[in-house]
Amino acid sequence: VQLVESGGGLVQPGGSLRLSCAARRSIFSINAMGWYRQAPGKEREWVAHIDRGGIKGYADSVKGRFTISRDNPRDTVNLQMNSLKPEDTAVYYCSANQRQGWVMDYWGKGTLVTVSS
């Protein structure tokens, strides 16, 4: 499975960005898809996830500001990010699995989001 992200860039504090990710070359059904991020000098952290049935989860740091959604037939997942803060600056990675639960097996190469004035 290949995950291809798009939509990163530079945005001012308070602004919005939308990240997208498409899963390609998947023979078996994708179950969960999600987003993680890694800020400079920090560990990678979970941001949000969504399963095939639409169950969602968000990290406390983004709850109320970020919205995850997916298109099952196209195996795509989106992350709408609003009210962005400088601390949201990170490389954002798309992830997916083909099993039950939230442990991810596949990762994209990442897309950089920079929140700065």
C-alpha positions as CSV (number, residue, x, y, z in Angstrom):
1,V,0.0,0.0,0.0
2,Q,1.3,3.4,-1.0
3,L,0.1,6.5,0.9
4,V,0.4,9.9,-0.9
5,E,-0.2,13.1,1.0
6,S,-0.8,16.6,-0.3
7,G,-1.9,19.9,1.0
8,G,0.9,21.1,3.3
9,G,2.3,24.6,3.3
10,L,2.8,27.8,5.1
11,V,-0.1,29.5,6.9
12,Q,-0.5,32.3,9.4
13,P,-1.7,31.7,12.9
14,G,-5.4,31.4,13.0
15,G,-5.5,30.2,9.4
16,S,-6.7,26.9,7.9
17,L,-5.2,24.1,5.8
18,R,-6.6,20.9,4.4
19,L,-4.4,17.8,4.1
20,S,-5.4,14.9,1.9
21,C,-4.0,11.4,1.5
22,A,-4.8,8.7,-1.0
23,A,-4.0,5.0,-0.5
24,R,-2.9,3.3,-3.7
25,R,-2.0,-0.3,-4.7
26,S,-4.2,-1.7,-2.0
27,I,-5.3,-5.3,-2.8
28,F,-7.1,-5.7,0.5
29,S,-9.6,-3.4,2.2
30,I,-8.2,-0.5,4.1
31,N,-9.6,-0.3,7.7
32,A,-8.3,2.6,9.7
33,M,-6.7,5.7,8.3
34,G,-5.1,8.5,10.3
35,W,-2.7,11.3,10.8
36,Y,0.4,11.7,12.9
37,R,2.8,14.6,13.2
38,Q,6.4,15.2,14.2
39,A,7.6,18.6,15.2
40,P,11.3,19.5,15.1
41,G,13.2,17.8,18.0
42,K,10.1,15.9,19.2
43,E,8.7,12.4,19.0
44,R,6.0,11.6,16.4
45,E,2.6,12.0,17.9
46,W,-0.9,10.9,17.0
47,V,-3.3,13.6,15.7
48,A,-6.5,11.8,14.5
49,H,-7.8,8.6,13.1
50,I,-11.0,7.2,11.5
51,D,-12.0,3.7,10.7
52,R,-14.0,2.3,7.8
53,G,-17.2,2.6,9.8
54,G,-16.6,6.3,10.5
55,I,-15.5,6.0,14.2
56,K,-13.2,9.0,14.8
57,G,-10.7,10.0,17.5
58,Y,-8.7,13.1,18.1
59,A,-5.7,14.1,20.2
60,D,-6.7,16.6,22.9
61,S,-4.4,19.2,21.4
62,V,-6.4,19.4,18.2
63,K,-9.9,18.6,19.3
64,G,-12.4,21.2,18.2
65,R,-10.0,22.6,15.6
66,F,-9.2,19.6,13.3
67,T,-11.7,17.4,11.5
68,I,-10.9,14.1,9.9
69,S,-13.0,12.6,7.1
70,R,-12.6,9.8,4.6
71,D,-14.0,8.6,1.3
72,N,-14.1,4.8,1.5
73,P,-14.6,3.9,-2.2
74,R,-11.5,6.1,-3.0
75,D,-9.5,5.1,0.1
76,T,-8.7,8.7,0.8
77,V,-8.6,10.6,4.1
78,N,-8.6,14.3,4.7
79,L,-7.7,16.5,7.7
80,Q,-9.3,19.9,7.8
81,M,-7.2,22.1,10.2
82,N,-8.7,25.3,11.4
83,S,-7.5,27.9,14.0
84,L,-3.9,26.8,13.4
85,K,-1.3,27.6,16.0
86,P,2.5,27.9,15.7
87,E,2.7,24.7,17.8
88,D,0.9,22.8,15.1
89,T,4.0,23.2,12.9
90,A,5.2,19.7,12.0
91,V,5.6,17.2,9.3
92,Y,2.2,15.4,9.0
93,Y,2.2,11.8,8.1
94,C,-0.7,9.8,6.7
95,S,-1.2,6.3,8.1
96,A,-3.4,3.3,7.4
97,N,-3.9,-0.4,8.3
98,Q,-5.7,-3.4,7.0
99,R,-6.6,-5.0,10.3
100,Q,-8.9,-4.3,13.3
101,G,-7.8,-1.6,15.7
102,W,-5.7,1.4,15.5
103,V,-2.1,0.1,15.1
104,M,-0.9,1.5,11.7
105,D,1.0,-0.6,9.2
106,Y,1.6,1.9,6.4
107,W,2.9,5.4,6.3
108,G,3.2,8.2,3.9
109,K,6.4,10.3,3.3
110,G,4.9,13.3,5.1
111,T,3.9,16.8,4.2
112,L,5.2,19.9,6.0
113,V,2.9,22.3,7.7
114,T,4.4,25.6,8.9
115,V,2.3,28.0,11.0
116,S,4.1,31.3,11.2
117,S,3.5,35.0,10.8
